[in-house]
Amino acid sequence: MVTAVRLMYAGAAYTLVWAIGVITVSASFVKHHPVYVSGGDHRLAGAAAFAVLLAIAEAALWLGIARACRRGRNGARVTGTLLFGLNTLVVLGVASSSQAGVGPAKVLTLIGWLIGGAAVVFLWQRASSAFFNAHTPRLPR
């Protein structure tokens, strides 16, 4: 269980590092291709801002689920697993993209998915199940 929570914290940190990478790549693109920005094309800025906002929300989810799992909330384990399933669909969409230049995005997306997959595996091991069962309130008879 401890390993799963640590992996979730790692996932949150990785997500924030990814967001910083998006900002850095966007700034570099603007610096080396100023004609796009001066021409009034602000799609890159919008896409970068959207990606950063999504990364912040994703990091908050990682942290929230990690804290709830640490407290023994079984619903957090289920929620984390469901979110991993949704993330798998996103990863499949990115991986199947044939758009030029998305190779690095595929690799980075896969790294985040592997962190999440490892966390889910550790969440459902016997020791983790025993931990969650021990923290589940029992109804009086």
Residue pairs with C-beta under 8 A, 6 or more apart in sequence:
1 69
1 70
1 122
1 123
1 125
1 127
1 128
1 131
1 132
3 122
4 69
4 119
4 120
4 122
4 123
4 128
5 66
5 69
5 70
7 115
7 116
7 118
7 119
7 122
8 62
8 63
8 65
8 66
8 69
8 80
8 119
9 62
9 63
9 66
10 115
11 62
11 112
11 115
11 116
11 119
12 58
12 59
12 60
12 62
12 63
12 66
13 59
14 111
14 112
14 115
15 55
15 58
15 59
15 62
15 112
16 55
16 56
16 59
18 55
18 108
18 112
19 51
19 52
19 55
19 56
19 59
21 108
22 48
22 51
22 52
22 55
23 48
23 52
26 44
26 45
26 47
26 48
29 36
29 44
30 36
30 37
30 44
30 45
36 44
37 44
37 45
61 83
64 76
65 76
65 79
65 80
65 83
68 75
68 76
68 79
69 76
69 77
69 80
69 123
71 135
72 131
72 132
72 134
72 135
72 136
73 132
73 135
74 132
74 135
74 136
77 123
77 124
77 128
77 132
80 119
80 120
80 123
81 120
81 123
81 124
83 116
84 116
84 117
84 119
84 120
87 112
87 113
87 116
88 113
90 109
91 109
91 110
91 113
94 102
94 105
94 106
94 109
95 106
95 109
95 110
97 106
122 128
